[in-house]
Amino acid sequence: MAERKLTTFVSGFDYLEAPRWREGRLWVSDFYTHQVIAVDPEGRVEKVATVEKQPSGLGWLPDGRLLVVSMLDRRVMRREADGSLAVHADLSGVAGGPANDMVVDAKGRAYVGNFGFDLMGGAPLETAKLARVDADGKVSVAAEDLFFPNGMVITPDGGTLLVNETFGNRVSAFAIKADGTLGPRRDWAVFGPLPESGDLAQFFPKIKVAPDGCDLDDEGALWIADAVGNRVIRVAEGGKILDEISTGNMGVFACALGGPDRRTLFLCVAPDYHEDKRRGAGEAALWTVKV
């Protein structure tokens, strides 16, 4: 795999997730400072929103208003034109654990994942439902029986949703119907076996790739942050790993393509994901690498 130079873009954060390149800036959530920030190409940081229940996935409605997943109360918040936050959707009837990443389509429909169980509290692994939030805030179940649905992308034609299952050793694909409902799940990439029980400690050695945040490149390959492998990988449909970039002794939990030509890969890195170690530590950073 190719050797590439990793560069620190900005640093001093707690735990970064859900990077998105939009309108010439990189937008990202910092879990434990409760901030959504936007960073310009010179590294100037603007605090865009404060989400008390921990921000995660980001997206935008067609009119440009920002949507933010509020993890711990399992809501999607909407940033109004005056900067205030309003509840856009309540996911508590669908999400079995903290809400996490999200993707929003061109019609303003959001697909939102969740843990499915209390990971931080040591609960046994359970499958999760994927939520669909229509542009008016109506919530429904989009898919079921997913192993920690996390990073997601929609193909450029709007026809397929790709969902990373962090504890499922796989990326799943769903056809998106005209009304936003999803067709049956199919394998897009499989890296290893599915969990056979709720015992995470027993399953961890069997994780080949823990797909977390991701982004789709112009050739249809998926850049994936491997949450347990300290690497990002570029994967073709079918599961072949086309490229791999190590992050050394730092974990990488999300990635996004950006820059004027979408050839800069932004990496959300931190020593680990454990809240008790990350909160207030200021050890998380955004790294960049040319791809």
Secondary structure, DSSP 8 states (H G I E B T S, - for coil): ------EEEEEEES-EEEEEEETTEEEEEEGGGTEEEEE-TT--EEEEEE-TT-EEEEEE-TTS-EEEEETTTTEEEEE-TTS-EEEEEE-TTT-SS-EEEEEE-TTS-EEEEE-SS-TTTT-----EEEEEE-TT--EEEEEEEESSEEEEEE-TTS-EEEEEETTTTEEEEEEB-TTS-B---EEEEE-S---SSS-HHHHGGG-S--EEEEEE-TTS-EEEEETTTTEEEEE-TTS-EEEEEE-TTSEEEEEEEESTTS-EEEEEEES---HHHHTTT--EEEEEEE-
